[in-house]
């Protein structure tokens, strides 16, 4: 799987398609993805958080213990991912990119027409299943990511809300941070402080739940918002489902909210929503790759969303 939270969320339809083959599925991903995917019936999970040669040794060790492996599916386009599986002895399918063809048993060309990331990875998965002579589900991905969350995720989210005296569907969850840059540009909308204050003036409780490494930035960007303690990714996804509205940048939070089928507004200013926007019919996207949305537009969209009836989170 890819190395970013949002990308892992966008590959969930691929995982569902592989599970429908009724063959054992082993996921190789970053350690944090283990909790996020704990609701899926995986045969095994290999943590990929080492130098590439150590990761190759780990995959090879697992590969030796399993007979009749159909193949490996490389969703990342990196040369290192192809090299890891090649050294581990796993015949793999993946995009023909970065000179990887010699390392792949089934190199697959990318689509000529521009695709959303969800569509591109799903297309790759369907091509791999065809080469393995395995039955494939629908040729296009579903309109929702539909993350499988566990009772533990739900219980942990409810405990966090109880500790903060927050009721279901009675708070706005914001995520005023985003890691990394896009072509050197900051990926964080600059209006979160004023947004939080205006929502609070209207009587809404505004909360955020950043990871430890983003807490300081979150407090700087929205100092009046209530800051919840950090939680696991699966628990965070459950929190988005229990909020009346999620407002975030084009970031991992946007895709977690989409995966949880939460009501959300995602703000764009430097990235392309047609390529990486939230894959959800409940998502409202404001801004563009060239211009951030105005505060008044975000507030107006939030007010419309907050006046609509919201089902109780299960």
Order of alpha helices (4+ residues) and beta strands (2+ residues): alpha-alpha-beta-alpha-beta-alpha-beta-alpha-beta-beta-alpha-alpha-beta-beta-beta-alpha-beta-alpha-beta-alpha-beta-alpha-beta-alpha-beta-alpha
